[in-house]
Amino acid sequence: MKRPQYVFRPQLSIPDHRRAWTCLQQMPANQRKDFLVRAILAEEQRDAFKQILREVIREKLARGVVIQEPTKPTEEKEVPKQTLDFLASLCD
């Protein structure tokens, strides 16, 4: 029985391909296959997680539950004495 094969031929004119090729070249030769397997499975998990997250958000929005951060009261700044003196002199 033949083993399945996949040939990776990046187009180095495409920035993402160039970055992927650089990452792959930095891996020791005996670890590249495992690295590619982990990368593919991580992408699959990420897609599944994104789908679950979208469903949860849709469900929460459908129920009208929106979580908001409590607003912080603005700090009152003290007016400098010179400004108060100037304003007082205008009133005289």
N, C-alpha and C positions, 0 to 999 in steps of 0.2 A: 504494500500500500504506500502510495506516495504521500509525503508530507505536504500540507498546503504551504504555499509561499506567497509573500507579498513583497514587491520591490518598491522602495521609497525613492523617488526621484524628484527632489524638490526643485522648484523653479526659483533660482536664487535672485531673480529680478523682483520677486514678490517678498516684501518685508517679513511677513509671518513665516514664510517658508525658510527664509534666510535665518531667522531667529531659531526656528525649530532645528534646522540643520546644525547651527552652532551649538545648541544644547545637546544634540545627539552626539556630536563630535567630542564633547567634553566628557561624556560617559566612557568608562572603560569598556573595551570591545566586548568583554564577556558579560556585561550587564545591560547592554543595549536592548536586547530582546525583552528582558523583564521590565525595563524602563518603559518601553512602548506599550506593553501589556497593561502596566499600572496607569499610564496616561490615558489609554482608551477607556479603561474601567472607571477612572476618576471622572472623565467627561460624561460617561453614561450615568454615574451617580449624581453628578451635578445637574444634569438635565432632569432626572427623576425628582430631585429635591426642588428644583425650580417649579415643576409642575404641581407638586404637593403644596408648596408655598402659595402659588397662584390660587389654588382651590380654597385654601384656608382664608386667604384675603377676600376672595369673592364671597365666601360664606359669611364672613364677618360684616362685609359691606352690605350684603343683602339683609342682614338682621338690623342694620343701622347702628352697629356698635363701632364707634370711632374713638380711638385712644388719642388724647391730646396731652401734650406736656403742659403742666401748669405754668401759667405766665408768671414771670418774676416781676415784682413791682419795680418801677424805675427808681433809682436812688435820687433823693433830692440833694441837689448841690447847694452849698451855702454860697450866698451872694457875697462877693468881697466887700469889705468895709469901705474901700475907696469908691466903689460904685454906689453904695448907699449914701455916702457923704455927697457925692456929685448930684444924685437925684434929690436929696434934701435941699441942696443949694438952689436947685431950679424951682422948688416950691416957695422959696422965700421971696 
